[in-house]
Amino acid sequence: MIRILKLMASFKLAIALMAALTLASCGRAGPPIKPSDAAIKQAKKDGTPAPEKPVPNSKNPDKRFVLDGLLE
């Protein structure tokens, strides 16, 4: 009897985790965009001058991050 209750509890936990993961994956629709592109888009929407895109230099080198390929 106790085994059945433990099995049912683990089954309920698995269902709850699947539901949580499914709901958590429902985010914004559309592809991800770079922060600089988002700032330009927002500036156009607000009617303000668009900021310049960041340029790599000695103070701001172009460092690649592992997930940068997802944004390109």
N, CA, C and O of each residue as an XYZ file, in Angstrom:
288
protein
N       0.812     -1.189      0.000
C       0.000      0.000      0.000
C       0.864      1.264      0.000
O       0.570      2.221     -0.718
N       1.929      1.265      0.808
C       2.811      2.427      0.893
C       3.538      2.637     -0.438
O       3.759      3.776     -0.851
N       3.909      1.545     -1.107
C       4.577      1.651     -2.403
C       3.679      2.324     -3.431
O       4.141      3.123     -4.246
N       2.416      2.000     -3.387
C       1.464      2.581     -4.332
C       1.333      4.084     -4.075
O       1.280      4.874     -5.018
N       1.282      4.475     -2.807
C       1.183      5.892     -2.470
C       2.434      6.656     -2.895
O       2.345      7.775     -3.400
N       3.609      6.041     -2.686
C       4.852      6.678     -3.112
C       4.903      6.804     -4.632
O       5.360      7.817     -5.162
N       4.440      5.787     -5.320
C       4.418      5.814     -6.784
C       3.474      6.895     -7.286
O       3.791      7.616     -8.232
N       2.313      7.005     -6.650
C       1.359      8.040     -7.049
C       1.920      9.434     -6.767
O       1.711     10.355     -7.556
N       2.621      9.594     -5.661
C       3.207     10.895     -5.321
C       4.285     11.272     -6.335
O       4.360     12.427     -6.755
N       5.112     10.319     -6.728
C       6.156     10.622     -7.704
C       5.539     10.902     -9.082
O       6.061     11.715     -9.846
N       4.434     10.230     -9.391
C       3.742     10.483    -10.650
C       3.162     11.903    -10.671
O       3.259     12.610    -11.674
N       2.564     12.302     -9.558
C       2.010     13.658     -9.454
C       3.120     14.699     -9.557
O       2.945     15.746    -10.180
N       4.257     14.404     -8.945
C       5.389     15.326     -9.021
C       5.893     15.446    -10.451
O       6.218     16.542    -10.908
N       5.960     14.333    -11.153
C       6.401     14.358    -12.546
C       5.443     15.168    -13.411
O       5.882     15.935    -14.268
N       4.169     15.010    -13.200
C       3.165     15.777    -13.955
C       3.305     17.268    -13.651
O       3.248     18.099    -14.556
N       3.488     17.599    -12.374
C       3.634     19.008    -11.984
C       4.888     19.618    -12.608
O       4.856     20.759    -13.069
N       5.991     18.868    -12.627
C       7.224     19.365    -13.234
C       7.063     19.563    -14.741
O       7.543     20.557    -15.286
N       6.401     18.641    -15.411
C       6.180     18.786    -16.854
C       5.312     20.005    -17.135
O       5.570     20.742    -18.086
N       4.290     20.223    -16.321
C       3.427     21.389    -16.512
C       4.209     22.678    -16.280
O       4.050     23.641    -17.029
N       5.048     22.703    -15.252
C       5.844     23.895    -14.956
C       6.818     24.195    -16.094
O       6.963     25.349    -16.497
N       7.485     23.165    -16.612
C       8.421     23.373    -17.714
C       7.708     23.830    -18.978
O       8.220     24.672    -19.715
N       6.541     23.284    -19.224
C       5.766     23.684    -20.402
C       5.350     25.144    -20.293
O       5.469     25.896    -21.260
N       4.871     25.547    -19.141
C       4.440     26.929    -18.952
C       5.623     27.891    -18.928
O       5.506     29.027    -19.387
N       6.749     27.449    -18.404
C       7.932     28.309    -18.352
C       8.507     28.548    -19.743
O       9.125     29.584    -19.987
N       8.313     27.614    -20.642
C       8.866     27.771    -21.991
C       7.992     28.672    -22.857
O       8.399     29.046    -23.957
N       6.813     29.023    -22.389
C       5.941     29.917    -23.147
C       6.333     31.353    -22.837
O       5.771     31.984    -21.941
N       7.293     31.856    -23.581
C       7.752     33.219    -23.361
C       7.284     34.121    -24.478
O       6.193     33.945    -25.022
N       8.105     35.076    -24.811
C       7.772     35.999    -25.889
C       7.807     35.268    -27.218
O       8.641     34.394    -27.452
N       6.890     35.645    -28.068
C       6.881     35.062    -29.405
C       7.901     35.797    -30.274
O       8.120     36.997    -30.107
N       8.500     35.094    -31.168
C       9.431     35.716    -32.096
C      10.869     35.376    -31.766
O      11.164     34.845    -30.695
N      11.754     35.682    -32.686
C      13.162     35.357    -32.483
C      13.821     36.338    -31.496
O      13.359     37.469    -31.349
N      14.887     35.909    -30.830
C      15.595     36.827    -29.941
C      16.323     37.895    -30.752
O      16.760     37.634    -31.873
N      16.453     39.091    -30.192
C      17.164     40.159    -30.888
C      18.279     40.684    -29.996
O      18.218     40.565    -28.772
N      19.299     41.264    -30.620
C      20.426     41.806    -29.880
C      19.965     43.032    -29.090
O      19.054     43.740    -29.517
N      20.590     43.280    -27.946
C      20.211     44.454    -27.159
C      20.371     45.764    -27.926
O      19.557     46.674    -27.770
N      21.421     45.869    -28.760
C      21.603     47.111    -29.515
C      20.484     47.294    -30.537
O      20.025     48.415    -30.756
N      20.042     46.211    -31.160
C      18.932     46.291    -32.116
C      17.624     46.629    -31.398
O      16.787     47.358    -31.930
N      17.458     46.096    -30.189
C      16.258     46.403    -29.410
C      16.234     47.877    -29.012
O      15.174     48.504    -29.002
N      17.410     48.433    -28.682
C      17.477     49.846    -28.303
C      17.145     50.737    -29.493
O      16.475     51.758    -29.335
N      17.608     50.360    -30.681
C      17.318     51.135    -31.891
C      15.827     51.072    -32.200
O      15.215     52.082    -32.544
N      15.252     49.891    -32.078
C      13.818     49.717    -32.341
C      12.979     50.539    -31.360
O      11.995     51.164    -31.755
N      13.370     50.539    -30.080
C      12.639     51.298    -29.071
C      12.778     52.791    -29.320
O      11.820     53.541    -29.129
N      13.958     53.235    -29.744
C      14.166     54.663    -30.022
C      13.291     55.110    -31.189
O      12.723     56.202    -31.157
N      13.180     54.275    -32.212
C      12.302     54.614    -33.342
C      10.855     54.712    -32.879
O      10.115     55.598    -33.306
N      10.460     53.799    -32.007
C       9.087     53.783    -31.499
C       8.810     55.037    -30.663
O       7.723     55.610    -30.738
N       9.806     55.460    -29.861
C       9.650     56.628    -28.997
C       9.858     57.943    -29.743
O       9.490     59.005    -29.241
N      10.448     57.879    -30.942
C      10.720     59.094    -31.700
C      11.960     59.824    -31.222
O      12.100     61.024    -31.457
N      12.859     59.118    -30.555
C      14.111     59.708    -30.084
C      15.255     59.252    -30.981
O      15.113     58.267    -31.705
N      16.389     59.954    -30.945
C      17.513     59.520    -31.779
C      18.029     58.151    -31.340
O      18.140     57.854    -30.151
N      18.333     57.346    -32.323
C      18.792     55.981    -32.039
C      20.230     56.006    -31.537
O      21.050     56.776    -32.038
N      20.540     55.170    -30.553
C      21.931     55.098    -30.081
C      22.808     54.413    -31.118
O      22.335     53.623    -31.935
N      24.088     54.732    -31.069
C      25.021     54.097    -32.000
C      25.251     52.648    -31.580
O      25.182     52.305    -30.400
N      25.525     51.811    -32.574
C      25.853     50.417    -32.251
C      27.221     50.377    -31.588
O      28.102     51.155    -31.953
N      27.414     49.496    -30.634
C      28.716     49.430    -29.965
C      29.813     48.994    -30.932
O      29.623     48.093    -31.750
N      30.954     49.649    -30.817
C      32.099     49.347    -31.678
C      33.203     48.774    -30.797
O      33.527     49.351    -29.760
N      33.783     47.644    -31.197
C      34.856     47.084    -30.384
C      36.058     48.036    -30.365
O      36.442     48.570    -31.406
N      36.642     48.245    -29.200
C      37.865     49.023    -29.053
C      38.642     48.473    -27.866
O      38.301     47.415    -27.337
N      39.673     49.177    -27.449
C      40.506     48.655    -26.361
C      39.743     48.590    -25.036
O      39.999     47.704    -24.220
N      38.811     49.516    -24.814
C      38.024     49.494    -23.589
C      36.864     48.510    -23.657
O      36.400     48.005    -22.634
N      36.404     48.244    -24.875
C      35.246     47.376    -25.082
C      35.564     46.351    -26.168
O      35.065     46.467    -27.287
N      36.384     45.354    -25.857
C      36.710     44.365    -26.898
C      35.500     43.508    -27.248
O      34.600     43.321    -26.430
N      35.489     42.999    -28.453
C      34.376     42.163    -28.910
C      34.580     40.753    -28.363
O      35.228     39.918    -28.994
N      34.027     40.505    -27.201
C      34.141     39.185    -26.574
C      32.932     38.357    -26.970
O      31.794     38.796    -26.807
N      33.169     37.188    -27.479
C      32.084     36.290    -27.866
C      31.649     35.480    -26.658
O      32.475     35.042    -25.857
N      30.365     35.291    -26.540
C      29.793     34.452    -25.501
C      29.305     33.173    -26.154
O      29.022     33.160    -27.352
N      29.205     32.122    -25.405
C      28.840     30.814    -25.943
C      27.495     30.868    -26.683
O      27.340     30.220    -27.718
N      26.549     31.610    -26.180
C      25.204     31.631    -26.762
C      24.998     32.732    -27.796
O      23.870     32.928    -28.247
N      26.052     33.462    -28.192
C      25.914     34.533    -29.167
C      25.378     34.035    -30.521
O      24.707     34.781    -31.233
N      25.666     32.820    -30.861
C      25.186     32.270    -32.132
C      23.671     32.222    -32.218
O      23.117     32.243    -33.317
N      22.997     32.159    -31.093
C      21.524     32.136    -31.101
C      20.940     33.477    -31.520
O      19.826     33.532    -32.042
N      21.683     34.561    -31.297
C      21.180     35.885    -31.627
C      21.526     36.331    -33.034
O      21.050     37.373    -33.484
N      22.330     35.574    -33.725
C      22.740     35.962    -35.078
C      21.945     35.225    -36.129
O      22.160     35.431    -37.324
